[in-house]
Amino acid sequence: MKVDDHSFYGVIKNSPLFLLYDGFLAVFLFFCMSGFVLTRAYEKSLAGWVDQIQSRIARLWVPTIAFGIFSLCLIALFRHRHDDLANVINSNTLSCCWRVDKSWLAILQEIFVNPLFLGYSDNYPMWSMIPLPSSAHFLIKSGNALNSPVWTMNVELQGSLLILLCVRLKERASVFWAAFVACAFCLLPAAFGAFLVGHMAAVFRFDEKKFRLPFWMNEAIAFCIMVWGIMRVAEAETDVAATFKISVLIFLGVIRSGVAKAMFTSRRLVRLGELSVTIYLVHWAIVFGPGSEAILMCIPVFGVEASRLIGVVAVVLFIVMISNPLSVVDRLAVDISHAVKRRERLDWRKLLPPAIWERAARQSLDNA
């Protein structure tokens, strides 16, 4: 949808507020944070390579499958309502996505294989480095996916393996590790560069106060780094290199700032962070399904522009609300992942939703 630069949406798009809804930039920030967190986790873990890889696959595959089925159910319920809305508001995104092949074989491949193991031809960084024949029909575009944002799960799996390799190299030979990281920065796509930035920040303890600077000076430096990135946010709309640079600046500024870390570790934001995976994996289907239906129902009463605004607010609130009970899937994935890594026999009674909800309720009471 073409946005008038002088409209309300155009002003947001050309300002630092673009950060609030630029999903691509948010993904790169997540990759930076993932590289940072995984490095610390792998440094502490005594599990072997195979256990670590299997654990990571379980962690990502369970929610991918579950919310692929969730998206399939919403497609069955709301069918082509997103097409009807696309015709009304002239939205390219609504008209080009959710073009799912309805055959059973394609559906099974889309739920179990494509998101985590194959990726999508237009949103898969490694395919840009591998020449593929035109007959490679096993790849589809993300617009034909059940849940388009899951392209990041495939990149996340590869990034996890990259960080695991980096950590193990660092433990055995720092020289080879440094050479490998340098080559990876130069040769791999920018998405993996974000993982490596997080990895380097963790290795060199960039978040710790080992630099002997006064508190005010440390915060000023961190603030300047963040502002430098945020003020360039509008450049990230179509430029992958700019997206990478801006995400790195914001990430480094946040982890360096004591004030920012204190703010992001507040109870409410931590709770929102616990729901982030669920929110990310359900939002697409809700926007295209019930979100489109809600806006179409409002248009005859409130008009197009007001209905779009009402729809955005209603969809955001509904996504957050429904993500709370659905987060049981993410907790299930974490439990299975831990069991796989420790080579424990899975006690399925403890992994059933009622048991997970009960444990989550106890944890909430303890935190209170």
Residue, then its C-alpha position, 0 to 999 in steps of 0.5 A: m500500500k502506497v503511503d502518502d508522506h504527509s499522512f498520519y502513517g507517512v509521518i510515522k514511517n519517516s520518523p523514529l516511531f517507525l521502530l514501533y512497527d518495523g518488523f524486519l528491524a525487530v527481527f534483526l534486533f532479535f537475532c543480535m539478542s539471540g546470538f548474545v543469549l545463546t553464547r552465554a548458554y553454550e558457554k555454561s552447558l556441558a551437553g554434547w554437540v548432538d544434544q545441543i542441536q537436538s535440543r534447539i530443534a525441539r525448542l523451535w519446531v514445537p511452536t512452529i508446528a503448533f502455530g502452523i496448525f493454528s494458522l491453518c484453522l484460521i484460514a479455514l474459518f475466514r478464508h478470503r476475508h483478507d482479500d476483501l479488505a485488500n480490495v477496499i484499502n488497496s493493501n499489497t501485503l494483504s493481497c499477496c500473502w496467505r496464498v496457501d496451496k490447499s493440497w494435503l501434501a503441501i499443507l503437511q510440508e508447510i507445517f512440518v518441513n518448510p518453516l524450520f528446515l527449508g525456509y522460503s525462497d524470498n526470505y532465506p539468506m542462504w539461498s541467495m548464496i546457493p545457485l538453484p535450478s528453476s526446477a527447485h519446486f520444493l521452495i516456495k515464497s513466504g507469501n504462500a506460507l501458512n504463517s509468513p513470519v516463520w521464515t525467521m525460525n529457519v534462520e534462527l536454527q542456522g544462527s544457533l548452529l553458527i553460534l554453537l560452532c563459534v563457542r566450541l572453537k573459542e574453547r579450543a583455539s582462539v586463533f581459529w575462532a577469530a579467523f572463523v568469525a572474521c570470515a563469517f562476517c565477510l561471507l555470510p548474509a547480514a542476518f547471520g552478522a547480527f548473530l555474530v555481533g551478539h556473540m562478540a558482545a557476549v564474549f567480550r562482556f560488553d554488557e558488564k561494567k569492566f570499563r572504568l568510566p563514571f556512571w554518567m559517562n557510560e550512560a551518555i555513551a550508551f544513549c548516544i549509540m542508541v539515539w544514533g541508531i534510532m534516528r536512522v530508523a527510517e532508512a531501514e525500510t528497504d535497505v538490509a545493510a541499513t537495517f543491520k547497522i541500526s539494529v546493531l547500534i540499538f542492541l549495543g546501546v541497550i545492553r551497555s546502558g544500566v538504565a535501559k537494562a533496568m527498564f527492560t527487566s521490569r516485571r511487566l516487560v519481562r512478562l511481555g518478553e515471555l509472551s514474545v515468541t507466542i505473540y510473534l507466531v500468532h500475530w500474522a494469522i490473527v491480522f489476516g483472519p479475525g483482524s480483517e473481518a473486524i475492520l470490514m465489519c467496522i467500515p460501514v459504520f465508521g468509514v475506512e480510515a477510522s476503521r483501520l485505526i480501530g482495527v489496529v488497536a483491537v487486533v493488538l489487544f486481542i493478540v496480547m490477550i490470546s497469547n497469554p493462554l497460548s504461551v503454554v505451547d512455548r513452555l511445552a517447547v522449553d520443557i521438551s528442549h531441556a529434557v532432550k538436552r539432558r537426555e531425560r525420559l520425557d514425562w508426558r504427564k508433566l508436559l500436558p497443558p494443565a500441568i504447565w499452567e499450574r506450574a506457571a501459576r505457582q511461579s506467578l504467585d512466587n514472583a508476586 
